[in-house]
C-alpha cells in the first residue's frame, strides 16, 4: 500500500541563508501493508518525526519517493481518504473554539456534505472511542488529555482511512491513560481492521500494539523485524533498545 524508496531529507543549519546542511534522513526504504501496525521506533532526534511529516505530505523529501497506492504522497488526491493522523500535541490538534461535535464534523465533512447524516454519526464515533455522547457539546478545555486524544482518534477514523499515522500519540499522556489508549487502538485495529503507522520512542508500547517494528538510528533504518522475533534482533543497537523492555 505504501512504498518508501531511498528517501533522504536534510535541513539548513543556522538559518535559511546558510549553505551548511544537516542530513536528517539517509536512504530510508520500507513498505507498509494495509491492515498492519508498523512501529517506527528510535530515540529522540533519530528522524522518525521528520519521516512522519513526509508520510503525511506535510513536507517533501529531498530525494527518493513515497508512493501511496502507486501515487506520489505529496499529492493531496493521493492522501485523501487513505491516510489520517493523530499527533502528540493534542492541545493544538483541535481548534480550542470548536466543540467536540464541530471537531469531528470537520473530518466527516471530507467524506460527505450531508450535515444531517454527519451529525448522526458523531454519537456513534464518540461511543466507538469510549466517550459519552454528552461530550459532543464540550470544548477541549473541558476535557482531560486522554479524552481529547480519544476525540482526535474519533476524528481520524471518521475519514475511514485504511491507515492512521500515530506520531508519539500517547507520549504526552499519564501512564495509566497511555495503556487505556493503547488498548483502544488495539481494539479498533482488531474490530475495524484499521492499520497504523505507530511512531514512538517507547519500545514497550510498540511491542504491545505492533506487528512489525522498524528501528531507526541517526536518520537510518537500523533493522526491521516482526514483533514475534523481537528477541532475535541482530544489531547491537537494537539489542540495547530491547533491554528497555526487560529492565
Residue pairs with C-beta under 8 A, 6 or more apart in sequence:
1 32
1 33
1 34
1 68
1 69
1 162
1 163
1 195
2 31
2 32
2 55
2 66
2 67
2 68
2 69
2 73
2 83
2 163
2 197
3 31
3 65
3 66
3 67
4 28
4 29
4 30
4 31
4 32
4 55
4 64
4 65
4 66
5 29
5 64
5 65
5 66
5 67
6 27
6 28
6 29
6 63
6 64
6 65
7 25
7 27
7 28
7 29
7 51
7 54
7 61
7 63
7 64
7 65
7 66
8 23
8 25
8 26
8 27
8 28
8 61
8 62
8 63
8 64
9 23
9 24
9 25
9 47
9 50
9 51
9 54
9 59
9 61
9 62
10 21
10 22
10 23
10 24
10 25
10 62
11 21
11 22
11 24
12 18
12 19
12 20
12 21
12 22
13 20
13 21
13 22
14 20
23 219
24 47
24 50
24 219
25 47
25 50
25 51
25 54
25 61
25 219
25 220
26 218
26 219
26 220
27 64
27 220
28 47
28 51
28 64
28 219
28 220
28 221
29 64
29 221
30 38
30 214
30 221
30 224
32 38
32 163
32 195
32 197
33 195
34 162
34 163
34 195
35 162
35 193
35 194
35 195
36 195
36 211
36 212
37 189
37 195
37 196
37 197
37 198
37 209
37 210
37 211
37 212
38 196
38 197
38 198
38 210
38 211
38 212
38 213
38 214
39 198
39 199
39 200
39 206
39 209
39 210
39 212
39 213
39 214
39 227
40 48
40 51
40 52
40 197
40 198
40 199
40 200
40 213
40 214
40 216
41 48
41 199
41 200
41 201
41 202
41 203
41 206
41 213
41 214
41 215
41 216
41 241
42 48
42 201
42 215
42 216
42 217
42 222
43 201
43 217
44 201
46 216
46 217
46 218
46 219
47 216
47 218
47 219
48 199
48 201
48 216
49 167
49 168
49 199
50 59
51 199
51 216
52 85
52 165
52 167
52 197
52 199
53 59
54 60
54 61
54 66
54 73
55 66
55 73
55 83
55 165
55 197
56 79
56 83
56 85
56 165
57 73
57 74
57 75
57 76
57 78
57 79
60 74
65 72
66 72
66 73
66 74
67 73
68 78
68 79
68 82
68 83
69 78
69 82
71 77
71 78
72 78
73 79
73 83
80 110
81 110
81 111
81 159
81 160
81 161
82 161
82 162
82 163
83 161
83 162
83 163
83 164
83 165
84 107
84 155
84 156
84 157
84 159
84 161
84 163
84 164
84 165
85 156
85 164
85 165
85 166
85 167
86 93
86 149
86 152
86 153
86 156
86 164
86 165
86 166
86 167
86 169
87 93
87 152
87 167
87 168
87 169
88 167
88 168
88 169
88 171
88 172
89 172
90 145
90 148
90 149
90 152
90 172
91 140
91 148
93 148
93 152
94 103
94 140
94 148
94 151
94 152
94 155
95 102
95 103
96 139
96 140
96 141
97 139
98 106
98 139
98 140
99 136
99 137
99 138
99 139
100 122
100 126
100 131
100 135
100 136
100 137
100 138
100 139
100 140
100 143
100 151
101 119
101 122
101 136
101 137
103 140
103 151
103 155
104 122
104 125
104 126
104 136
104 151
104 154
104 155
104 158
105 115
105 118
105 119
105 122
106 155
107 155
107 156
107 158
107 159
108 118
108 121
108 122
108 158
109 118
110 159
111 118
111 158
111 159
111 160
112 118
121 158
122 136
123 133
123 136
125 154
125 157
125 158
126 132
126 133
126 135
126 136
126 151
126 154
127 133
128 154
128 157
128 188
129 150
129 151
129 153
129 154
129 157
129 184
129 188
130 150
130 180
130 184
131 147
131 150
131 151
131 154
135 143
135 147
135 151
140 148
140 151
143 151
144 177
145 172
145 173
145 174
145 177
146 173
146 174
146 177
146 180
146 181
149 169
149 170
149 173
149 181
150 181
150 184
152 169
153 164
153 169
153 181
153 184
153 185
153 188
156 164
157 164
157 188
157 192
157 194
162 194
162 195
163 194
163 195
163 196
163 197
164 194
164 195
164 196
164 197
165 196
165 197
165 199
166 185
166 196
166 197
166 198
166 199
166 200
167 199
168 199
168 200
168 201
169 181
169 198
170 177
170 178
170 181
170 182
170 200
170 202
170 205
171 178
171 200
171 201
171 202
173 181
178 205
182 205
182 208
182 209
185 196
185 209
186 208
186 209
188 194
189 195
189 196
189 209
196 209
196 210
198 205
198 206
198 209
198 210
200 206
203 213
203 241
203 242
203 244
203 245
204 244
204 245
206 213
206 227
207 213
207 227
207 230
207 245
210 227
211 226
211 227
212 224
212 225
212 226
212 227
213 224
213 225
213 227
213 230
214 221
214 223
214 224
215 221
215 222
215 223
215 224
215 225
215 233
215 235
215 237
215 238
215 241
216 222
217 237
222 235
222 237
222 238
223 233
223 234
223 235
223 238
225 232
225 233
225 238
230 242
231 242
233 239
233 242
